[in-house]
Amino acid sequence: MKRIYFCISVLMLSSIFSFAQTSVSGGLYANANWTKVNSPYLVTDNYVIFQGVTLTIEPGTVVQISDDKGIELRGKMIAIGTSMDSITFTSASTSPSIGKWNGITVVGTTNPLGVGNQLTMEYVNGLYAKKFVNLDLAYHGPYIFNHCYFAYNYAVNEDGGMPETRFDNCVFESNHL
């Protein structure tokens, strides 16, 4: 009988932990890691990653962004998934459509131009954004996207970024532009 109660307790605890959710808004002021075990990360309001700060996102993490909200990157973001465990940025909407969330706006830092490698994404899914990544004010590349999947966005990239933006082995599907 104790064994049955133990098994039931383990199942209940595992179901609680498998539905973890972490809400974020405001800003990131110190280096942080977003983990698969604490995902999905629900961005409930505009979110700023400040200069001098690095956000590292681990494989399998899901980031859901509320309607008309976005992420502003003044610091550094490293999102490296794997072929078996990709990272996903998507709408938090129960019925997502093109352009539901604003996207990731990269703003240059005070570092010298071309210094920074401010944004790196590998095995990342970018879904349902207005502009998945906006590099219009970005001058601290290279900006690297490897093995990424972009779908149902109004646009994937706004401007080119400087000094270099690379999309290698990426798939673009059902984006408006």
C-alpha positions as CSV (number, residue, x, y, z in Angstrom):
1,M,0.0,0.0,0.0
2,K,2.9,2.4,0.8
3,R,4.3,1.7,-2.6
4,I,1.0,2.7,-4.3
5,Y,0.9,6.0,-2.4
6,F,4.6,6.6,-3.3
7,C,3.9,6.0,-7.0
8,I,0.9,8.3,-6.9
9,S,2.9,11.0,-5.1
10,V,5.7,10.8,-7.7
11,L,3.2,11.0,-10.6
12,M,1.5,14.1,-9.0
13,L,4.8,15.8,-8.4
14,S,6.1,15.1,-11.9
15,S,2.9,16.4,-13.5
16,I,3.3,19.7,-11.5
17,F,6.9,20.1,-12.6
18,S,6.2,19.2,-16.2
19,F,3.8,22.2,-16.4
20,A,6.2,24.8,-15.0
21,Q,5.9,28.3,-16.3
22,T,8.0,31.3,-15.6
23,S,6.5,34.8,-16.2
24,V,8.9,37.6,-17.1
25,S,8.5,41.3,-17.8
26,G,10.5,44.5,-17.3
27,G,14.2,44.0,-17.7
28,L,17.1,41.7,-17.2
29,Y,19.9,43.5,-15.2
30,A,22.3,40.5,-14.5
31,N,23.4,37.5,-16.5
32,A,20.8,34.8,-16.6
33,N,20.0,31.4,-18.0
34,W,16.6,30.3,-19.2
35,T,16.2,26.6,-18.8
36,K,14.0,24.0,-20.4
37,V,12.8,22.8,-16.9
38,N,11.4,26.3,-16.1
39,S,9.8,26.9,-19.5
40,P,7.7,28.0,-21.0
41,Y,8.9,31.6,-20.3
42,L,5.9,33.8,-20.7
43,V,6.9,37.4,-21.6
44,T,3.9,39.3,-20.3
45,D,5.1,42.8,-21.1
46,N,8.0,44.3,-23.1
47,Y,11.2,42.9,-21.9
48,V,14.7,44.6,-22.1
49,I,18.0,42.8,-21.8
50,F,20.3,45.6,-20.7
51,Q,23.8,46.4,-21.9
52,G,26.5,44.3,-20.3
53,V,24.1,41.5,-19.6
54,T,23.9,38.1,-21.3
55,L,20.8,36.0,-21.5
56,T,21.7,32.4,-22.4
57,I,18.8,30.1,-23.4
58,E,19.3,26.4,-23.2
59,P,18.1,23.7,-25.7
60,G,14.4,22.8,-25.4
61,T,13.3,26.1,-23.9
62,V,10.1,27.7,-25.1
63,V,9.6,31.4,-24.9
64,Q,6.0,32.7,-25.4
65,I,5.4,36.4,-25.9
66,S,2.1,38.1,-25.2
67,D,0.3,40.0,-28.0
68,D,1.9,43.2,-29.1
69,K,4.9,42.7,-26.7
70,G,8.5,42.1,-27.5
71,I,12.1,41.8,-26.4
72,E,14.6,44.6,-26.8
73,L,18.2,43.4,-26.8
74,R,20.7,46.0,-25.7
75,G,23.0,43.3,-24.2
76,K,23.7,39.8,-25.6
77,M,21.5,36.8,-26.3
78,I,22.8,33.3,-26.9
79,A,20.1,30.8,-27.9
80,I,21.8,27.5,-28.9
81,G,19.4,24.6,-29.3
82,T,20.2,21.2,-30.9
83,S,18.8,19.3,-33.8
84,M,16.9,17.1,-31.3
85,D,15.9,19.9,-28.8
86,S,15.4,23.3,-30.5
87,I,14.5,26.6,-28.8
88,T,11.2,28.2,-29.7
89,F,10.1,31.8,-29.7
90,T,6.3,32.0,-30.3
91,S,3.1,33.8,-29.5
92,A,1.4,33.3,-26.2
93,S,-1.9,33.5,-27.9
94,T,-4.3,30.5,-27.8
95,S,-4.9,31.2,-31.5
96,P,-1.7,32.6,-32.9
97,S,-1.5,34.3,-36.3
98,I,1.1,36.3,-38.3
99,G,2.3,39.3,-36.3
100,K,0.9,38.5,-32.9
101,W,4.0,39.6,-31.0
102,N,6.4,42.4,-31.9
103,G,9.7,40.4,-32.2
104,I,13.2,40.9,-30.9
105,T,14.6,44.4,-31.5
106,V,18.4,44.6,-31.4
107,V,19.8,47.9,-30.3
108,G,23.5,48.6,-30.6
109,T,25.6,49.0,-27.5
110,T,28.2,51.6,-26.6
111,N,30.9,49.1,-27.6
112,P,33.0,50.1,-30.7
113,L,31.1,49.4,-34.0
114,G,31.3,45.8,-35.1
115,V,32.4,44.5,-31.6
116,G,30.0,42.3,-29.8
117,N,28.5,39.2,-31.4
118,Q,25.3,40.4,-29.8
119,L,22.9,37.8,-31.0
120,T,23.6,34.1,-31.9
121,M,20.8,31.6,-32.6
122,E,21.1,28.0,-33.6
123,Y,18.3,25.5,-33.9
124,V,15.8,28.1,-33.0
125,N,12.1,28.3,-34.2
126,G,10.8,31.8,-34.7
127,L,7.1,31.9,-35.1
128,Y,4.2,34.5,-35.3
129,A,6.1,37.7,-34.9
130,K,5.7,41.1,-36.6
131,K,9.5,41.2,-37.2
132,F,11.1,38.2,-35.7
133,V,14.4,40.1,-35.5
134,N,14.8,43.8,-36.1
135,L,18.4,44.7,-36.8
136,D,17.7,48.3,-37.9
137,L,19.7,49.8,-35.0
138,A,22.1,46.9,-34.6
139,Y,25.8,47.6,-35.1
140,H,27.5,44.9,-33.0
141,G,27.5,41.8,-35.0
142,P,28.1,39.4,-36.5
143,Y,24.5,38.2,-36.1
144,I,24.4,34.5,-36.6
145,F,21.4,32.3,-37.4
146,N,22.2,28.6,-38.0
147,H,19.7,25.8,-38.6
148,C,16.8,28.0,-37.7
149,Y,13.1,27.7,-38.7
150,F,11.1,30.9,-39.3
151,A,7.4,30.6,-40.0
152,Y,4.2,32.7,-39.8
153,N,6.1,36.0,-39.3
154,Y,5.2,39.3,-41.0
155,A,9.0,39.7,-41.6
156,V,12.0,37.7,-40.4
157,N,14.7,40.4,-40.5
158,E,14.4,44.2,-40.6
159,D,17.5,45.7,-42.1
160,G,20.8,43.9,-42.4
161,G,22.6,44.5,-39.2
162,M,26.3,45.5,-39.1
163,P,28.9,44.4,-39.8
164,E,27.5,41.0,-40.8
165,T,24.3,39.0,-40.6
166,R,24.4,35.3,-41.6
167,F,21.4,33.0,-42.1
168,D,23.0,29.5,-42.7
169,N,20.9,26.4,-43.3
170,C,17.7,28.1,-42.2
171,V,14.2,27.4,-43.4
172,F,11.7,30.2,-44.2
173,E,8.1,29.2,-44.5
174,S,4.8,31.0,-44.8
175,N,6.3,34.4,-43.8
176,H,4.5,37.4,-45.3
177,L,7.6,39.2,-46.6
